[in-house]
Amino acid sequence: MKRIRNSYVGVDQGDEVLFSEFEDNGQMWTGDGARERRKLIKFRSKYRVPPAVHVSLSLWDMDSGPNIRSEVVAEEITNLGFQLVFRTWGDSRIARVRMSWMAIGELAYADDWVISE
């Protein structure tokens, strides 16, 4: 559990198009095996510490023939941003993907002590 120690809580969110590859026969649509797409997301304000980040699919356009395999995750989370990641594998054919995200965490507080070494 992430505990928030002050009343300055920041909530940031977005909805990002990761790719659209069926028009130009990109690898997500025509490829096979392990495939991945990433997008760097920068928070609108700096968090005091890395926030909790939730991601989900807000649009998926997949071929109905093969099995649908996907993983959506937030990786490399810092107080400034994170990597939004979509992965697929096998013979899944993905035309396009849009992902939503939400970050919740502590913002800097005026009474925070900054101790320098």
C-alpha positions as CSV (number, residue, x, y, z in Angstrom):
1,M,0.0,0.0,0.0
2,K,1.2,3.5,-0.8
3,R,0.6,5.9,2.1
4,I,0.4,9.6,1.4
5,R,1.8,11.6,4.2
6,N,0.5,15.0,3.5
7,S,-2.7,16.7,2.2
8,Y,-1.1,17.8,-1.1
9,V,-2.2,15.0,-3.3
10,G,-1.8,15.3,-7.0
11,V,-3.9,13.4,-9.6
12,D,-2.8,13.5,-13.2
13,Q,-4.3,11.6,-16.1
14,G,-4.3,11.2,-19.8
15,D,-5.4,9.2,-22.8
16,E,-2.7,8.4,-25.4
17,V,-2.7,6.8,-28.8
18,L,0.2,4.4,-28.8
19,F,0.0,3.3,-32.4
20,S,-2.2,2.7,-35.5
21,E,-0.5,0.3,-37.8
22,F,-3.1,-1.3,-40.0
23,E,-3.1,1.4,-42.7
24,D,0.6,1.0,-43.4
25,N,0.9,-2.8,-42.6
26,G,3.1,-2.1,-39.5
27,Q,4.6,-4.9,-37.3
28,M,1.7,-4.9,-34.8
29,W,-0.7,-5.7,-37.6
30,T,1.4,-8.0,-39.8
31,G,4.1,-9.2,-37.5
32,D,4.4,-12.3,-35.4
33,G,6.1,-13.1,-32.1
34,A,7.0,-10.7,-29.3
35,R,6.2,-7.0,-30.1
36,E,6.1,-3.9,-28.0
37,R,5.3,-0.2,-28.2
38,R,6.3,2.4,-25.6
39,K,5.5,6.1,-25.0
40,L,7.2,8.4,-22.5
41,I,4.6,10.2,-20.4
42,K,5.7,13.3,-18.5
43,F,3.6,14.5,-15.5
44,R,2.2,18.0,-15.6
45,S,3.8,18.6,-12.2
46,K,6.6,16.9,-10.3
47,Y,5.6,14.5,-7.6
48,R,7.5,14.5,-4.3
49,V,8.1,10.7,-4.7
50,P,7.1,8.3,-7.6
51,P,3.2,8.1,-7.6
52,A,1.0,5.1,-8.0
53,V,0.2,4.8,-11.7
54,H,-2.8,2.9,-13.2
55,V,-3.1,2.1,-16.9
56,S,-5.8,0.6,-19.0
57,L,-6.9,0.1,-22.6
58,S,-9.3,2.8,-23.8
59,L,-9.4,1.6,-27.4
60,W,-8.3,-1.7,-28.9
61,D,-8.8,-2.6,-32.5
62,M,-7.8,-6.3,-32.9
63,D,-8.3,-8.9,-35.6
64,S,-11.0,-11.4,-34.7
65,G,-9.2,-14.4,-36.2
66,P,-6.1,-15.1,-34.0
67,N,-6.0,-15.2,-30.2
68,I,-5.9,-11.8,-28.6
69,R,-2.9,-11.5,-26.4
70,S,-1.8,-8.2,-24.7
71,E,-0.2,-6.8,-21.7
72,V,-0.5,-3.1,-20.6
73,V,1.8,-1.7,-17.9
74,A,3.5,1.4,-16.5
75,E,7.3,1.0,-16.2
76,E,10.2,3.1,-15.1
77,I,7.9,5.3,-12.9
78,T,9.7,8.3,-11.4
79,N,8.4,11.5,-9.8
80,L,8.6,13.2,-13.3
81,G,6.9,10.5,-15.5
82,F,6.9,6.9,-16.7
83,Q,6.8,4.6,-19.7
84,L,3.4,3.6,-21.0
85,V,3.9,0.0,-22.5
86,F,1.8,-2.3,-24.7
87,R,3.0,-5.8,-25.5
88,T,1.7,-8.6,-27.6
89,W,3.0,-11.9,-28.8
90,G,2.3,-15.0,-30.9
91,D,0.0,-14.4,-34.0
92,S,-2.1,-11.6,-32.4
93,R,-2.9,-8.9,-35.0
94,I,-3.3,-5.4,-33.4
95,A,-4.6,-2.6,-35.7
96,R,-4.4,0.2,-33.1
97,V,-4.3,0.9,-29.4
98,R,-5.1,3.9,-27.2
99,M,-4.3,3.7,-23.4
100,S,-5.6,5.7,-20.5
101,W,-3.5,6.4,-17.4
102,M,-3.9,7.9,-14.0
103,A,-1.2,8.9,-11.4
104,I,-2.0,9.6,-7.8
105,G,0.7,10.7,-5.3
106,E,2.2,13.3,-3.0
107,L,3.1,16.7,-4.2
108,A,5.8,18.8,-2.6
109,Y,4.6,20.6,0.6
110,A,5.8,24.0,1.7
111,D,6.8,22.6,5.1
112,D,9.0,19.8,3.7
113,W,12.5,19.9,4.9
114,V,15.2,19.6,2.2
115,I,18.4,18.2,3.7
116,S,21.5,18.5,1.6
117,E,24.7,16.6,2.1
